């Protein structure tokens, strides 16, 4: 008997972080504007460019989120079942990804990288650990649904 602990279609889209980068860029231009005599036209161009880039990233990530939800709903994903092996946890302040295999299928994710799918690392309450019996629904290495044995 399995218990669903993660399902991308039941989560709220949360990768809107790119918009925070825009706020950061905007604040930098305000500080720069006060400290240096940079032409207002250049600052406006930079703000517009930063906004377009950050908005584009957010739209791309949202479209990918919807796409992955649809694939899962339509059953157009791979499913693997078995015990977690070769588990390598992601340590606090580490840039290294958490990884593991299930029935020789390799999975890797990183909480610090923008993208959709399961990314909750073990050190922060994630479910994946060595020897755990799981069923994973995936697409292109992204975990879309994670079920663990009860």
Phi, psi and omega in degrees: 000130181249152177241129178284122179248346176208133176214114185303328182286349178254010179255162176268136177304122186236006181265057176260019183300333181300329178292332175293326176297321178298316178300319177300311179299319180298315179295323177298319180293327177295315179295315180298321181298323181281331185269333183229162179266064177276137181300137181300327180296319179295320179294317178297321178296316179297316179299316180295317179298313180298318180296315181297316179297311182294320177294320178299317178297316180297316179296317178300313182295322179293316179299320178295320177301311180297317179301313181294320177300317179294318178300316180295315181298323182275357179073025182263042182231161175279153177229132177229144183224139178158192180271144176289128179231162176054038183289127176237107182288155174268123181273156178305137180065017179265147175265350181287139181283155172278140183212161179190171174234151172225119182049046178067010174265123185270135176232146180209139177207161184217127182293341184268000183253130177296140178156170183258159180110174182295129180217017182279112185281155185304318182294348179240029176094012178293160186271331187291132175203162182303133174084354181290133176279124184224161167232126184238129172259125189219161173215124180048044176081354179270132179277114182263333178212131181237124176240138179241152180290136179274000000 
